[in-house]
């Protein structure tokens, strides 16, 4: 029974009604209220209305077709001028009194522009991510971009997204690991490469020497083994490299912002400087990249051995990230060939210093500076740049990290035991 409630404040009622829950009862209530002249906000937590009745085949006790029963109401709700649908929303707060309530909703984004979506369904054909279909009670699968059922109202598609995946959260670069893994699973290797490149413009490098913290957080390890995220990155990078003569595959699909007037100087051509130059250029800035050595790559080239990081793959990554907005100046050392003051006078508005950490760690013990004792980074730098380096027949490497392992393998190739 509906009972009239007097408004003790004497304020004029708002003339709007919120109906929470868009099942068969909620839809009919919204229609009746709208026909009576009220502005109705019909709220439902799902991306479409219809409630559980939309999932049924027959209704009780008449055994009528469920969809035949609710379809006219779906149409009436969608077309009624006085009804505004608010889907993917939950009521989280309500304040006020009869005739003057203020409601607070938590609305999940659809990630689809409803004004542009015409519900053609082409997006479903290319979506690589599958998940159990809630509408089918988990007995079937649906794509991440979906419409709950063919007669869904609103008819526009929506993308279901949970929280950030553990692998992506663990990645220092924020690479969309679960996204490119899903693309690889569907055989869409070029698209997977492009997705990696958005956040990591050195995919061949990271596919080989990254310490892959993503795999340490992979939930798959609870069942068997973590997904080989790093190796899949290497695979898609190798795929593009092997098809580099095909322009449609080699060309990276990245979005470039309109050009800006400001100039930025990036000092240091290692992985940090290269990434900064690339990201700044994508944001519209004109970048000048200064490097002391006669080549780009920094520690990747002079310290990481070629058997771990083939130079042709490093060169390919560097060529992929350079573009017309990046000017490279090699053999240019800060303090010797230019100064920050001089660059400011030339119109540079910002500076990114990425000069590297070339100094290795030494042991605080007697004899650490004796002849024949080399710092690991110094040894690798000499070996990789062609400088003469002498190792004894019997060589000891102190340490157990990547530098120590690389030094041991290089020493072995130099004739040490």
C-alpha positions as CSV (number, residue, x, y, z in Angstrom):
1,X,0.0,0.0,0.0
2,X,1.3,3.5,-0.9
3,X,0.7,6.0,1.9
4,X,1.0,9.8,1.5
5,X,3.7,11.3,3.7
6,X,3.4,14.9,4.6
7,X,6.5,17.1,4.1
8,X,7.1,18.8,7.4
9,X,9.5,21.4,6.0
10,X,7.0,22.6,3.5
11,X,9.5,22.4,0.6
12,X,8.3,21.6,-2.8
13,X,9.0,17.9,-3.6
14,X,11.6,17.3,-6.3
15,X,9.3,15.5,-8.6
16,X,11.9,12.8,-9.4
17,X,12.0,9.2,-8.3
18,X,14.9,6.7,-8.1
19,X,14.0,3.1,-8.6
20,X,16.8,0.8,-7.5
21,X,16.8,-2.6,-9.2
22,X,15.7,-3.0,-12.8
23,X,14.1,-6.4,-12.7
24,X,10.5,-7.0,-13.8
25,X,9.2,-5.2,-10.7
26,X,11.6,-2.3,-11.0
27,X,10.8,-1.8,-14.7
28,X,7.1,-1.8,-14.2
29,X,7.3,0.6,-11.3
30,X,9.5,2.9,-13.4
31,X,7.0,2.8,-16.3
32,X,4.0,3.5,-14.0
33,X,5.8,6.4,-12.3
34,X,7.0,7.9,-15.5
35,X,3.5,7.7,-17.0
36,X,2.3,9.6,-13.9
37,X,4.7,12.5,-14.8
38,X,7.6,11.8,-12.6
39,X,11.2,11.9,-13.7
40,X,12.5,8.4,-13.0
41,X,16.1,7.3,-12.5
42,X,16.2,3.5,-13.0
43,X,19.4,2.1,-11.4
44,X,20.8,-1.3,-11.7
45,X,24.2,-2.8,-10.9
46,X,24.4,-4.8,-14.1
47,X,25.3,-3.3,-17.5
48,X,21.7,-4.0,-18.7
49,X,18.3,-4.2,-17.2
50,X,15.9,-7.1,-16.9
51,X,17.0,-8.8,-13.7
52,X,16.8,-12.5,-13.2
53,X,13.7,-12.9,-15.3
54,X,15.8,-12.2,-18.4
55,X,17.7,-15.4,-17.6
56,X,14.6,-17.6,-17.4
57,X,12.9,-19.6,-20.1
58,X,9.4,-19.7,-18.6
59,X,7.5,-17.8,-15.9
60,X,5.7,-19.3,-12.9
61,X,2.8,-20.1,-12.6
62,X,1.5,-19.3,-16.1
63,X,4.4,-21.0,-18.0
64,X,4.6,-18.0,-20.3
65,X,7.7,-17.1,-22.2
66,X,9.9,-15.0,-20.0
67,X,11.4,-12.9,-22.7
68,X,8.0,-12.3,-24.3
69,X,6.9,-10.9,-20.9
70,X,9.7,-8.5,-20.3
71,X,10.6,-7.5,-23.9
72,X,7.7,-4.9,-24.1
73,X,8.9,-3.4,-20.8
74,X,12.5,-3.3,-22.0
75,X,11.3,-1.3,-25.0
76,X,9.0,1.0,-23.0
77,X,11.8,1.8,-20.5
78,X,14.3,2.5,-23.2
79,X,11.9,4.8,-25.1
80,X,10.2,6.6,-22.3
81,X,11.2,10.3,-22.2
82,X,10.8,10.4,-18.4
83,X,13.1,7.4,-17.6
84,X,16.8,7.7,-17.4
85,X,18.8,4.5,-17.2
86,X,21.8,4.3,-14.8
87,X,23.4,0.9,-15.3
88,X,26.5,-0.5,-13.7
89,X,25.7,1.5,-10.6
90,X,25.0,0.8,-6.9
91,X,23.4,3.0,-4.3
92,X,26.0,3.7,-1.6
93,X,24.4,6.6,0.3
94,X,21.0,8.2,0.8
95,X,20.3,11.4,2.8
96,X,17.3,13.6,3.3
97,X,13.6,13.0,3.9
98,X,10.4,12.2,2.0
99,X,10.2,14.5,-1.0
100,X,13.8,15.7,-0.8
101,X,16.4,12.9,-0.9
102,X,19.9,13.0,-2.2
103,X,21.3,9.8,-3.5
104,X,24.9,8.9,-4.0
105,X,25.8,6.2,-6.6
106,X,29.0,4.3,-7.4
107,X,29.0,3.9,-11.2
108,X,31.3,1.5,-12.9
109,X,32.7,2.7,-16.2
110,X,31.6,0.9,-19.3
111,X,34.9,1.7,-21.2
112,X,32.7,2.1,-24.3
113,X,31.4,5.4,-25.6
114,X,27.6,4.8,-25.6
115,X,27.1,7.6,-28.0
116,X,29.2,6.0,-30.7
117,X,28.5,2.3,-30.1
118,X,25.8,1.0,-32.5
119,X,25.9,-2.5,-31.0
120,X,27.2,-4.1,-34.2
121,X,29.2,-6.7,-32.3
122,X,32.4,-6.3,-34.4
123,X,34.3,-5.8,-31.2
124,X,33.5,-9.2,-29.9
125,X,35.2,-10.8,-33.0
126,X,38.5,-9.2,-32.2
127,X,38.5,-9.3,-28.3
128,X,41.2,-11.8,-27.1
129,X,40.1,-12.1,-23.5
130,X,37.5,-14.7,-22.5
131,X,35.9,-15.1,-19.1
132,X,33.0,-17.1,-17.7
133,X,29.6,-15.6,-18.7
134,X,27.7,-14.6,-15.5
135,X,24.4,-14.4,-17.4
136,X,24.9,-18.1,-18.3
137,X,25.7,-19.0,-14.7
138,X,29.3,-19.8,-15.8
139,X,28.3,-22.6,-18.2
140,X,29.6,-20.7,-21.2
141,X,32.3,-18.1,-21.9
142,X,32.1,-14.5,-23.1
143,X,34.6,-12.0,-24.2
144,X,35.7,-9.1,-22.0
145,X,33.7,-6.7,-24.2
146,X,30.2,-8.0,-24.2
147,X,26.5,-7.6,-24.1
148,X,24.8,-9.7,-21.5
149,X,22.1,-11.1,-23.9
150,X,20.9,-10.3,-27.4
151,X,17.9,-8.2,-26.2
152,X,19.9,-6.4,-23.6
153,X,18.8,-2.8,-22.8
154,X,20.9,-0.6,-23.2
155,X,22.1,-2.4,-26.3
156,X,25.6,-0.9,-26.3
157,X,28.5,-3.2,-25.3
158,X,30.6,-2.8,-22.2
159,X,34.0,-4.0,-21.1
160,X,34.3,-5.8,-17.7
161,X,37.5,-4.9,-15.9
162,X,38.6,-6.0,-12.5
163,X,41.4,-4.5,-10.5
164,X,44.9,-4.3,-12.0
165,X,46.3,-7.8,-12.5
166,X,49.2,-8.8,-10.1
167,X,51.6,-9.1,-13.0
168,X,51.0,-5.6,-14.3
169,X,51.1,-4.2,-10.8
170,X,54.5,-5.8,-10.2
171,X,56.0,-4.5,-13.4
172,X,58.2,-1.3,-12.9
173,X,57.2,-0.1,-16.3
174,X,53.5,-1.0,-15.9
175,X,53.4,-3.2,-19.0
176,X,50.0,-4.7,-19.7
177,X,51.3,-8.2,-19.3
178,X,47.9,-10.0,-19.1
179,X,46.8,-8.1,-22.2
180,X,49.7,-9.1,-24.4
181,X,49.7,-12.7,-23.1
182,X,46.0,-12.9,-24.1
183,X,46.9,-11.6,-27.6
184,X,49.7,-14.1,-28.0
185,X,47.2,-16.9,-27.0
186,X,45.0,-15.8,-29.9
187,X,47.9,-15.7,-32.4
188,X,47.9,-11.9,-32.7
189,X,51.6,-11.4,-32.3
190,X,51.9,-8.0,-33.9
191,X,49.2,-6.6,-31.7
192,X,50.9,-8.1,-28.7
193,X,54.1,-6.4,-29.7
194,X,52.4,-3.0,-30.1
195,X,50.8,-3.4,-26.7
196,X,54.2,-4.1,-25.1
197,X,55.7,-1.1,-26.9
198,X,53.2,1.3,-25.4
199,X,54.9,1.1,-22.0
200,X,58.2,-0.6,-22.9
201,X,59.9,0.6,-26.1
202,X,62.7,-1.9,-25.7
203,X,60.8,-5.2,-25.9
204,X,63.7,-7.3,-27.3
205,X,65.9,-6.1,-24.4
206,X,63.4,-6.7,-21.7
207,X,62.4,-10.0,-23.2
208,X,65.9,-11.2,-22.6
209,X,67.4,-9.5,-19.5
210,X,64.4,-8.3,-17.5
211,X,64.3,-9.9,-14.0
212,X,60.6,-10.5,-14.6
213,X,59.0,-9.6,-11.2
214,X,55.7,-10.1,-13.0
215,X,56.2,-13.9,-12.9
216,X,56.8,-13.8,-9.2
217,X,53.3,-12.4,-8.7
218,X,51.5,-14.6,-11.2
219,X,48.4,-16.3,-9.8
220,X,49.0,-19.3,-12.1
221,X,51.8,-20.4,-9.7
222,X,49.0,-21.5,-7.3
223,X,48.1,-24.3,-9.7
224,X,51.4,-25.2,-11.5
225,X,53.9,-22.7,-12.8
226,X,53.8,-18.9,-13.5
227,X,53.0,-17.8,-17.1
228,X,56.3,-17.3,-18.9
229,X,55.6,-13.6,-19.3
230,X,59.1,-12.5,-20.2
231,X,59.6,-15.3,-22.8
232,X,56.4,-14.3,-24.4
233,X,57.6,-10.7,-24.7
234,X,60.8,-12.0,-26.2
235,X,58.8,-14.1,-28.6
236,X,56.7,-11.3,-30.0
237,X,59.8,-9.1,-30.3
238,X,61.6,-11.8,-32.2
239,X,58.5,-12.2,-34.4
240,X,58.5,-8.6,-35.4
241,X,62.3,-8.6,-35.9
242,X,62.1,-11.7,-38.2
243,X,59.3,-10.0,-40.2
244,X,61.1,-6.6,-40.3
245,X,61.0,-6.4,-44.1
246,X,57.2,-6.3,-43.9
247,X,56.4,-2.6,-43.3
248,X,52.9,-3.5,-41.9
249,X,54.5,-5.6,-39.2
250,X,57.6,-3.6,-38.5
251,X,55.7,-0.3,-38.1
252,X,54.7,0.3,-34.5
253,X,51.1,1.5,-33.9
254,X,51.6,4.3,-31.3
255,X,49.6,7.5,-30.8
256,X,51.6,10.7,-31.2
257,X,50.3,13.9,-29.5
258,X,50.2,17.1,-31.5
259,X,53.6,18.9,-31.6
260,X,54.5,21.3,-28.9
261,X,56.8,24.3,-29.0
262,X,58.9,23.3,-25.9
263,X,62.3,21.6,-26.4
264,X,63.7,19.0,-24.0
265,X,67.2,17.8,-23.6
266,X,67.8,14.2,-22.6
267,X,71.4,13.5,-21.5
268,X,72.4,9.9,-21.7
269,X,71.6,7.4,-24.4
270,X,71.1,4.3,-22.2
271,X,67.8,2.6,-21.6
272,X,66.5,5.3,-19.3
273,X,67.4,8.1,-21.8
274,X,66.1,6.3,-24.8
275,X,62.8,5.6,-23.1
276,X,62.4,9.2,-21.8
277,X,63.2,10.5,-25.3
278,X,60.6,8.2,-26.9
279,X,57.9,9.0,-24.3
280,X,58.5,12.7,-24.5
281,X,58.3,12.7,-28.3
282,X,55.0,10.8,-28.1
283,X,53.7,13.6,-26.0
284,X,54.6,16.2,-28.6
285,X,57.9,17.5,-27.4
286,X,61.0,18.0,-29.6
287,X,63.8,16.1,-28.0
288,X,67.6,16.2,-28.4
289,X,69.4,13.1,-27.1
290,X,73.0,13.6,-26.0
291,X,75.3,10.6,-25.7
292,X,79.0,10.6,-24.7
293,X,79.8,7.4,-26.6
294,X,79.8,7.0,-30.4
295,X,76.7,4.7,-30.1
296,X,73.4,4.5,-28.3
297,X,72.5,1.8,-25.7
298,X,74.6,2.7,-22.7
299,X,75.1,-0.2,-20.3
300,X,73.0,-2.4,-22.5
301,X,75.8,-2.3,-25.1
302,X,79.0,-1.9,-23.1
303,X,78.3,-4.2,-20.2
304,X,75.6,-6.8,-21.1
305,X,77.4,-9.5,-23.2
306,X,76.3,-10.0,-26.7
307,X,75.4,-13.7,-26.0
308,X,72.7,-12.4,-23.7
309,X,71.6,-9.4,-25.7
310,X,72.5,-9.8,-29.4
311,X,73.5,-6.4,-30.8
312,X,71.3,-6.6,-33.8
313,X,68.3,-7.0,-31.6
314,X,69.4,-4.0,-29.5
315,X,69.9,-1.9,-32.6
316,X,66.5,-2.9,-33.9
317,X,64.8,-1.8,-30.6
318,X,66.6,1.5,-30.8
319,X,65.7,2.1,-34.4
320,X,62.0,1.3,-33.6
321,X,61.8,3.9,-30.8
322,X,63.5,6.8,-32.6
323,X,61.3,9.1,-34.7
324,X,61.4,12.5,-36.4
325,X,61.0,14.4,-33.1
326,X,64.2,13.0,-31.7
327,X,67.6,14.4,-32.7
328,X,70.6,12.3,-31.6
329,X,74.0,13.8,-30.8
330,X,76.7,11.3,-30.2
331,X,80.1,11.8,-28.6
332,X,78.7,14.8,-26.7
333,X,79.6,14.8,-23.0
334,X,78.0,17.1,-20.4
335,X,80.6,19.5,-19.1
336,X,83.0,18.9,-22.0
337,X,81.0,19.6,-25.1
338,X,78.0,21.5,-23.6
339,X,76.6,22.8,-20.4
340,X,73.1,23.1,-19.0
341,X,73.4,26.8,-19.1
342,X,74.3,26.7,-22.7
343,X,71.3,24.5,-23.5
344,X,69.0,26.9,-21.6
345,X,70.3,29.7,-23.7
346,X,69.4,27.6,-26.8
347,X,65.8,27.4,-25.6
348,X,65.6,24.1,-23.9
349,X,62.9,24.2,-21.2
350,X,63.6,20.9,-19.4
351,X,66.4,18.4,-18.9
352,X,66.3,14.7,-18.2
353,X,69.6,13.4,-16.8
354,X,70.2,9.7,-17.4
355,X,74.0,9.5,-17.3
356,X,74.0,5.9,-15.8
357,X,75.6,4.1,-12.9
358,X,78.8,2.9,-14.4
359,X,80.8,2.7,-11.2
360,X,80.8,-0.9,-9.8
361,X,81.0,-2.0,-6.2
362,X,84.3,-3.0,-4.7
363,X,85.1,-5.1,-1.6
364,X,86.4,-3.3,1.5
365,X,89.2,-5.9,2.1
366,X,92.9,-5.8,1.9
367,X,94.2,-6.4,-1.6
368,X,91.1,-5.3,-3.4
369,X,93.2,-2.8,-5.4
370,X,95.9,-5.3,-6.3
371,X,97.0,-6.1,-9.8
372,X,94.8,-8.6,-11.5
373,X,91.8,-7.6,-9.4
374,X,89.1,-6.1,-11.7
375,X,85.7,-4.6,-10.9
376,X,82.9,-6.6,-12.6
377,X,81.5,-3.7,-14.6
378,X,84.9,-2.5,-15.6
379,X,85.8,-6.0,-16.8
380,X,82.6,-6.3,-18.8
381,X,83.0,-2.9,-20.3
382,X,86.5,-3.6,-21.6
383,X,85.5,-7.0,-22.9
384,X,82.4,-5.6,-24.8
385,X,84.2,-2.6,-26.2
386,X,87.2,-4.4,-27.5
387,X,89.7,-3.1,-25.1
388,X,92.5,-5.5,-24.2
389,X,91.7,-7.5,-21.1
390,X,93.8,-10.2,-19.5
391,X,92.5,-13.0,-17.3
392,X,94.4,-15.7,-15.6
393,X,94.0,-19.3,-16.3
394,X,92.4,-19.7,-12.9
395,X,89.9,-16.9,-12.2
396,X,87.7,-16.2,-9.2
397,X,84.5,-14.2,-9.5
398,X,83.1,-12.9,-6.3
399,X,79.3,-12.4,-6.3
400,X,76.2,-14.2,-7.5
401,X,74.2,-11.6,-9.3
402,X,73.8,-10.9,-13.0
403,X,77.0,-9.0,-13.3
404,X,79.0,-11.7,-11.6
405,X,77.4,-14.4,-13.8
406,X,78.1,-12.4,-16.9
407,X,81.7,-11.8,-15.8
408,X,82.2,-15.5,-15.2
409,X,80.8,-16.4,-18.6
410,X,82.9,-13.8,-20.4
411,X,86.0,-14.9,-18.5
412,X,85.4,-18.4,-19.6
413,X,85.2,-17.2,-23.2
414,X,88.5,-15.4,-22.7
415,X,90.2,-18.7,-21.7
416,X,89.9,-18.7,-18.0
417,X,89.0,-21.8,-16.0
